[in-house]
């Protein structure tokens, strides 16, 4: 009996599901980062650092720069960053212009958005409901890129901003010419009012030079099983 089956035999009476880690999505992401020699990841919509920690856990050895605008969540993130020389964090969001906006804060914090949430989202994930608002600072990536990125960095831009993804891209059109890859959350159906959907985002990114390399499963309706969001990973070239 191998070790996985042995552990399953012990914990099955407790109704605990044992899964292989890392998942196939993470193993594929690791290969893509290594193949394209990514040395710096811009983690836009970092929340409390889940994405960055995941990358470090699968062996990513480059730098990460995280952006989280909600103060209380940033404070949690910053405690994780402080002892990691390869990780920096900034307490502002990214968009298509410099401004201050009111963000809707969700109960689970990671569903917080500058856009109105749709009833279908709350139905599929009740803890995504909004419970507060906060005034946050927004900058464009173009306005800060050359200050935070070294000329020889090979950059992946990760965007997970709950429907505000196109705004981030619109504020990064110059920077994108220097960026090698993008990982971006895309909704299959409208979860935030006015967001750009999956079937619109892919041709937009292709038009500016980024081709789809991978899809990762995301949020789905717990009742029906319908997939509602995916993460797309895009790189320049074929």
N, C-alpha and C positions, 0 to 999 in steps of 0.2 A: 504493500500500500504506500503510495507517495505521500509527501507531507501535506499537500493540499487536501487530499481525500481524508487523511487522518484528522486534520483540523475540522473539516466539514462534519465528520462523524461525531466529533465532540460537541460542536456548537449547534448542530441541526435541531436538537430538542429545544433549544432556546429560540428557534425560528430566526436565526441570523443568516443573512445571505452573504456568501463568500465570493468575491470577485477578484480576478487577476488584476494586479496593479503593476505598472501603469496600464491604462486601458489602451485599446487599439488606436483611438484618437490621439492620445498623448504620445504613444510610440511613433506614430506617423508625424506628429508635430515636431518631435525631437529630431527625426531624420531630416525634415525640411529645414529646420534651423541650422543643423550641422552642414547639410549639403550647400546651403547658400551662405555659410560662414557668417551668420548674424552675430554681431558683437555688441549691439545696443538695442534694447527694446524700449519703445515709448508706450507706457501702459496708461492709456487714456480711459478714465472711468475705473480707477483702481479699487474703489471701495476700501476694504481693510487689508488689501494685499493678497487676495486669494490667488489671482493669476500669477503674480510674481513668485510666490512661494511654490506654486505648482511647477513653474519653470526650473527653479533651483533644485527642486526635489527630483526632477527627471534628468539632472546633470548639466543644465545650461550653466555656462561659466562666464558669460559676458556680463555687461552692465544693464541695469534696468532703471528707468526714470518714470516714476508714477505720478499721476495727476488725480487728485481727489478734492472736489470743492466743498463738500459738506464738513463743517468744522469738527463735529463730534466723531465722525468716521475717520477723518484725517488724523485726529489725535491717536486713535487706535493704530492706524497705519504707521504713523511716525515712530511709535515705540518699537515697531518691528524693524524699521529701516535704520535706526540709530546705530546699531551694532553691526551693520553689514556695509562694508566699504564699496561694494558693487551696486548699491541700491540707494537712490535718492528719491525724495518725494516733495511735491509742491501742492500747496493748498489753494488751487484754483482749477477751473475747468477750461476746456478748449472749445472754441466755436468759430463762427465765420466773421466775428468782429469783436473788438474789445468793448465790454459793457458789463453792467451788473444786472443780473436776472434773479427772479424768484424761483427756486427749485421746490418741487413737491417732494416731500420726504415720505417714503413708504415705511410701513411697519417693519419690513425685513431689511430696510436700508438699501439693498442692492437693486431694488426696482424703482428707486427714486428717479424722477425725470423732470426735465423742463417742460415736457408736454403733458397734456391731459391723458390719463389712463383710460383705456376702453373697458366697458363692462365684461367683455370676453376674457380679458386678462385677469380681472379680479375673480371671475367665476372659476378659472383654471387654477388660480393661486390666491386665495383669500388674504394671505399675509402681505400681498403686494399693495393693499389699499393705502391711500395717503392718510397720514395722521398729522402732518405739520408742514410748514413752509420755512424757507430760509433764503436770505439774500446772499448770492454768491458772486464771485468775480470770474469773468470769462476773458480769456486772451486767445489770440490766434497762434497756431503753431508757427506760421511764417514769421511772426514777430519775435519769437524766442529761439528758433531752431539753431541758428548759428552760434548762439550763446551757450547752448547746452550740449551740442553735438560736435565731436572732433571731425576734422576733414576726412580722416581715413576710417571712420566708423561705418560699418555695414548695418543698416537700420531696418528693424521691423516695427511698424506702427500698428499697435493693437488698440481697437476702438470698441468700447462697450459702454454706451451712454444712453441706452434706453430711448431710442427713436431720434436722437439728436446727431446721429452718425454723419449724415450728409452735411450738416453745418460744420462739423469738425473738418471734413474733407475740403469744403469750400474755403476754409481759412488756412488751408495747407497746400494750395495748388503749386506754389513755388517749391516748398519743401519736398513735395512728393516726387519732384524730378530727381532728388538726391536719395530717395528712400527705395530700398530693395523690395520690401514686402509689406503686406497689410494683412492683419487678422481682424475681422470685423463681424460684429453680431448683426444678423439680418432677420427680420420678421417675415414669415410666410404669409401671415394675415395681420391686419392692422391691430396692434396692441396698444399703441400710443397714437393719439389723434394727429394726423398729418405726416406721419413718418414715411420715409421711402422704403418700399418693400423689396424683398429678395429678387423678384423678377425685374425690378428697375435698377437695383444696385449693381448687379453683375454686368450689364451692358455699359453702365456709367464707368465702372472701373476699367473695363476692357478698353473703352474709348480713350482713357488717359494712360494706357500702357500696361495695365495689370491683368494677368491671366489667372483663372481659377486653378488652384493646385489641389485643394482639399476642402472637404466639408466635415464639420463636427456637429453631432447632435446636440441640441440645446433644450430649452424649455418646451414642455408638451402638456396637453390637457390630461390631467390625472384621471379623469372619468372616462374619456373616449379613447385616449392614447394618441390623439392627433398631434403631430409635430407642429409647433407654432414658431419656433426660432431655430436657426442654425448659426454656427460660426463658419464663415468662409475664409480661407487662407489664400492669398493672391501674391504672385511674384511677377516682377518684370521679366519679359522674355518667355521662351518656351521651355 
